[in-house]
Amino acid sequence: MGEFSGDNSGADVAMMEAVKLLMLEQAVQLFHQMQQGKEVPMWVYILFARDTSTDPHELMTHHLNNVGDTGGLEQVEMFLLGYTLEATLQVFRPSQVDAEDFVSRYPDDLGEDSPVLLLVAEDDRHYNIIATDSYHLKQPVL
């Protein structure tokens, strides 16, 4: 995803819409694997167990379509985002500094070779990417 700059918000929006389409594509694949009885990560069952997203069409209609406009990603959708990007999202929540979920990883089962993207959550809707000297941070910070 390269560099983001505030100078070209149109390109940033287009890139985010493209990521949502990639998430939908991944959700369709995982949904079909789940229906066929193949092994899928546990969070996939949770993703499609909700009343508002029993299939990929509902997931897009009720959740992904609103991301960036009027909604954010729920925690189970953060798993989908990380899985889609083939990267672990390590989220720091300063408001939860003394809580168990001060640091969360989405997904938490990609393996040690997957890149780690560091994020700081202002709330469960607004995230900031922590820039690192290395594009791929291989080891978790905490």
One Martini backbone bead per residue (centre of mass of N, CA, C, O) as a GRO file, in nm:
protein
  142
    1MET     BB    1   0.050   0.067  -0.003
    2GLY     BB    2   0.265   0.242   0.081
    3GLU     BB    3   0.200   0.574   0.050
    4PHE     BB    4   0.061   0.827   0.252
    5SER     BB    5  -0.125   1.126   0.175
    6GLY     BB    6  -0.293   1.434   0.213
    7ASP     BB    7  -0.279   1.531  -0.098
    8ASN     BB    8  -0.452   1.247  -0.197
    9SER     BB    9  -0.760   1.161  -0.111
   10GLY     BB   10  -0.868   1.009  -0.359
   11ALA     BB   11  -0.659   0.779  -0.351
   12ASP     BB   12  -0.717   0.683  -0.064
   13VAL     BB   13  -1.012   0.607  -0.109
   14ALA     BB   14  -0.965   0.407  -0.340
   15MET     BB   15  -0.788   0.216  -0.173
   16MET     BB   16  -1.000   0.149   0.047
   17GLU     BB   17  -1.208   0.029  -0.148
   18ALA     BB   18  -1.021  -0.197  -0.248
   19VAL     BB   19  -0.986  -0.336   0.025
   20LYS     BB   20  -1.284  -0.409   0.060
   21LEU     BB   21  -1.290  -0.597  -0.189
   22LEU     BB   22  -1.074  -0.791  -0.083
   23MET     BB   23  -1.234  -0.871   0.167
   24LEU     BB   24  -1.471  -0.991   0.014
   25GLU     BB   25  -1.317  -1.206  -0.139
   26GLN     BB   26  -1.216  -1.350   0.116
   27ALA     BB   27  -1.496  -1.407   0.237
   28VAL     BB   28  -1.596  -1.589   0.011
   29GLN     BB   29  -1.383  -1.807   0.038
   30LEU     BB   30  -1.434  -1.874   0.341
   31PHE     BB   31  -1.732  -1.941   0.317
   32HIS     BB   32  -1.699  -2.184   0.123
   33GLN     BB   33  -1.514  -2.347   0.306
   34MET     BB   34  -1.713  -2.368   0.540
   35GLN     BB   35  -1.946  -2.508   0.377
   36GLN     BB   36  -1.739  -2.758   0.299
   37GLY     BB   37  -1.578  -2.824   0.581
   38LYS     BB   38  -1.338  -2.663   0.601
   39GLU     BB   39  -1.069  -2.518   0.726
   40VAL     BB   40  -1.106  -2.242   0.951
   41PRO     BB   41  -1.100  -1.982   1.118
   42MET     BB   42  -1.281  -1.899   1.395
   43TRP     BB   43  -1.367  -1.603   1.305
   44VAL     BB   44  -1.550  -1.692   1.067
   45TYR     BB   45  -1.789  -1.792   1.235
   46ILE     BB   46  -1.842  -1.516   1.366
   47LEU     BB   47  -1.883  -1.344   1.112
   48PHE     BB   48  -2.140  -1.552   1.017
   49ALA     BB   49  -2.323  -1.542   1.301
   50ARG     BB   50  -2.444  -1.288   1.240
   51ASP     BB   51  -2.740  -1.133   1.160
   52THR     BB   52  -2.579  -0.918   0.952
   53SER     BB   53  -2.367  -1.181   0.848
   54THR     BB   54  -2.445  -1.479   0.693
   55ASP     BB   55  -2.303  -1.347   0.440
   56PRO     BB   56  -2.123  -1.169   0.212
   57HIS     BB   57  -2.348  -0.975   0.130
   58GLU     BB   58  -2.416  -0.877   0.420
   59LEU     BB   59  -2.137  -0.783   0.494
   60MET     BB   60  -2.127  -0.559   0.283
   61THR     BB   61  -2.397  -0.412   0.343
   62HIS     BB   62  -2.361  -0.386   0.683
   63HIS     BB   63  -2.032  -0.319   0.692
   64LEU     BB   64  -1.821  -0.249   0.461
   65ASN     BB   65  -1.974  -0.013   0.320
   66ASN     BB   66  -1.945   0.186   0.589
   67VAL     BB   67  -1.656   0.210   0.578
   68GLY     BB   68  -1.552   0.553   0.631
   69ASP     BB   69  -1.830   0.688   0.670
   70THR     BB   70  -2.024   0.555   0.935
   71GLY     BB   71  -1.795   0.335   0.991
   72GLY     BB   72  -1.631   0.063   1.130
   73LEU     BB   73  -1.439  -0.186   1.258
   74GLU     BB   74  -1.472  -0.471   1.385
   75GLN     BB   75  -1.293  -0.707   1.530
   76VAL     BB   76  -1.361  -0.937   1.324
   77GLU     BB   77  -1.279  -0.749   1.078
   78MET     BB   78  -0.980  -0.727   1.151
   79PHE     BB   79  -0.915  -1.015   1.081
   80LEU     BB   80  -0.985  -0.988   0.781
   81LEU     BB   81  -0.784  -0.768   0.712
   82GLY     BB   82  -0.524  -0.916   0.791
   83TYR     BB   83  -0.573  -1.164   0.613
   84THR     BB   84  -0.584  -1.005   0.345
   85LEU     BB   85  -0.288  -0.865   0.391
   86GLU     BB   86  -0.093  -1.067   0.527
   87ALA     BB   87  -0.120  -0.930   0.825
   88THR     BB   88  -0.045  -0.808   1.136
   89LEU     BB   89  -0.249  -0.636   1.361
   90GLN     BB   90  -0.118  -0.405   1.593
   91VAL     BB   91  -0.309  -0.285   1.867
   92PHE     BB   92  -0.323   0.024   2.034
   93ARG     BB   93  -0.491   0.123   2.355
   94PRO     BB   94  -0.463   0.388   2.556
   95SER     BB   95  -0.746   0.362   2.711
   96GLN     BB   96  -0.629   0.044   2.792
   97VAL     BB   97  -0.355   0.026   2.959
   98ASP     BB   98  -0.479  -0.175   3.210
   99ALA     BB   99  -0.572  -0.377   3.000
  100GLU     BB  100  -0.588  -0.662   2.813
  101ASP     BB  101  -0.659  -0.476   2.532
  102PHE     BB  102  -0.417  -0.285   2.473
  103VAL     BB  103  -0.315  -0.540   2.304
  104SER     BB  104  -0.382  -0.637   1.966
  105ARG     BB  105  -0.431  -0.920   1.735
  106TYR     BB  106  -0.476  -0.920   1.366
  107PRO     BB  107  -0.427  -1.189   1.342
  108ASP     BB  108  -0.291  -1.456   1.571
  109ASP     BB  109  -0.211  -1.696   1.317
  110LEU     BB  110   0.015  -1.632   1.076
  111GLY     BB  111   0.295  -1.600   1.188
  112GLU     BB  112   0.632  -1.496   1.200
  113ASP     BB  113   0.657  -1.402   0.880
  114SER     BB  114   0.462  -1.190   0.916
  115PRO     BB  115   0.371  -0.890   0.898
  116VAL     BB  116   0.369  -0.588   1.104
  117LEU     BB  117   0.110  -0.362   1.190
  118LEU     BB  118   0.098  -0.050   1.341
  119LEU     BB  119  -0.156   0.061   1.576
  120VAL     BB  120  -0.362   0.339   1.683
  121ALA     BB  121  -0.637   0.377   1.897
  122GLU     BB  122  -0.869   0.613   1.961
  123ASP     BB  123  -1.086   0.413   1.871
  124ASP     BB  124  -1.308   0.184   1.708
  125ARG     BB  125  -1.268   0.391   1.431
  126HIS     BB  126  -0.975   0.517   1.491
  127TYR     BB  127  -0.665   0.497   1.307
  128ASN     BB  128  -0.306   0.475   1.342
  129ILE     BB  129  -0.010   0.465   1.179
  130ILE     BB  130   0.299   0.330   1.248
  131ALA     BB  131   0.599   0.435   1.169
  132THR     BB  132   0.870   0.264   1.019
  133ASP     BB  133   1.181   0.188   0.897
  134SER     BB  134   1.037  -0.076   0.836
  135TYR     BB  135   0.807  -0.227   0.644
  136HIS     BB  136   0.881  -0.509   0.792
  137LEU     BB  137   0.765  -0.621   1.090
  138LYS     BB  138   0.831  -0.933   1.235
  139GLN     BB  139   0.802  -0.838   1.529
  140PRO     BB  140   0.659  -0.789   1.803
  141VAL     BB  141   0.660  -0.547   2.042
  142LEU     BB  142   0.498  -0.722   2.292
   0.00000   0.00000   0.00000
